[in-house]
Amino acid sequence: MIAIVDYKMGNLQSVKNAFNLYTKDIEIVSDPDKLNSYDKVLLPGVGAYKDAMNHLKENSMDEAIKEFAKSKKPLLGICLGMQLLLESSTEFGKTQGLGLIPGTVEFFDKQKFQTPQKIPHMGWNRVSKKQNHNILNNLNNDFYLYFVHSYHAKTSKEFTLATTTYGYEFASAVCKDNIVGFQPHPEKSHENGLKIIKNFVQI
């Protein structure tokens, strides 16, 4: 059974609908006491980092996610959910994250752009594998996913699952042990995104 964490950030139903193509054993969960009873957890979300962390802390869902991560069961973060897995973000001042993957979340640095680009980064872009992982099964070494974001993950090669170039190269997918995160939206990325969702269901 898969739990989708409900913390008032994002369209959870669209994510659930995408997962329902491969499983009916998925529920939207807002009770932190129930989280550890699930086999897998999905942390989605769109919006501001600080608001997201505040919502998670309101009912101690942040601690419940950390406890779940210790269980070594699969945990997947999408978009803002991926960013929350890291240690902190600079959005609207420094905010501490869940700290499950070493690294920070930072605004695109226009001074480092090799060519001028608009922010937010919005639309389809290439994702390049940097490590092998079951969640990338049946995907080419380079494939396209759909992005909408102004902040990106900054982490070491050890925790970089895949990269994307927008002005410069950044980590578009991260991983550590049982924890994986994607900056792009698999549920909006058609065939390639559905492969990621199917792979997570089958892990």
Sequence and secondary structure as in RCSB ss.txt:
>XXXX:A:sequence
MIAIVDYKMGNLQSVKNAFNLYTKDIEIVSDPDKLNSYDKVLLPGVGAYKDAMNHLKENSMDEAIKEFAKSKKPL
LGICLGMQLLLESSTEFGKTQGLGLIPGTVEFFDKQKFQTPQKIPHMGWNRVSKKQNHNILNNLNNDFYLYFVHS
YHAKTSKEFTLATTTYGYEFASAVCKDNIVGFQPHPEKSHENGLKIIKNFVQI
>XXXX:A:secstr
 EEEE SS S HHHHHHHHTTT S EEEE  GGGGGGSSEEEE   S HHHHHHHHHHTTHHHHHHHHHHTT  E
EEETHHHHHTSSEE TTS EE   SSS EEEE  GGG SS   SSEEEEEEEEESS  GGGTT  SEEEEEEEES
EEEE  GGGEEEEEESSSEEEEEEEETTEEEESS GGGSHHHHHHHHHHHHH 
